[in-house]
Amino acid sequence: MSLIQIRTLPMLLALLLLIQGCVTSTVDEVLYEGPKANLGDASVVIMGRRHASDYETEPDFIECVGDHIKSADKTINVMSELDFMNALYPWFEPRTAPLRPLDIERLIQVGPVKRKLEELKTEYMVWIDGETVRTEGSGSMTCGIGPGGAGCFGFGTWGNDANYEATIWDFTDRQEVGRMSTQASGQSYMPAVVVPIPIIAPVQGTACDGLGEQLLEFFSSE
């Protein structure tokens, strides 16, 4: 490593303390009924919309929202998306899943589906539709191998946008009882002096926390 690189490293570390991947977010909420309290032993299932041909709502985002709710209020029984889909296969696969609350009535007429929903004590379903996408990027980075070893030099930056909407269905009343949406955007950086060091903006995590908190307020008994 050259003397210039050695002197540059402390400057880079100081820069990393000042630069952070920043995120801005907003959350909107429309409830047709007041928050539901005291769910008792009833279950809530959170599922991702995957009927579109050009994208799918990420399973790890759905899991993140469920974990946010369960960790904050352990009285809420949030059923795993995969467990629910397996239990009701094939009625909630992307090509057969209900798209409207009115479709619940059609499903209830199917004997095995009705019995399984009663067995699982499913009272609410939350459909989450959306995705996190990478947007514009800029900068450049050069890597190579020389007599002194391998290394990279440069600076890159890119953005990420997250947009998700949650729709709450009441299985008991066969109707939609609320909608919530969250948008988050952020800028990530990757400076490199010998070693690339990514500074990632937690865009998807911020969107998860925002949506999870709104759903928690709706379902929580605490």
Secondary structure as UniProt FT lines:
FT   HELIX           3..18
FT   STRAND          22..31
FT   TURN            40..41
FT   STRAND          43..48
FT   HELIX           59..72
FT   TURN            74..75
FT   STRAND          77..79
FT   HELIX           81..87
FT   TURN            88..92
FT   TURN            94..96
FT   HELIX           102..108
FT   HELIX           111..120
FT   STRAND          122..146
FT   TURN            147..148
FT   STRAND          149..170
FT   TURN            171..174
FT   STRAND          175..194
FT   HELIX           203..219
//
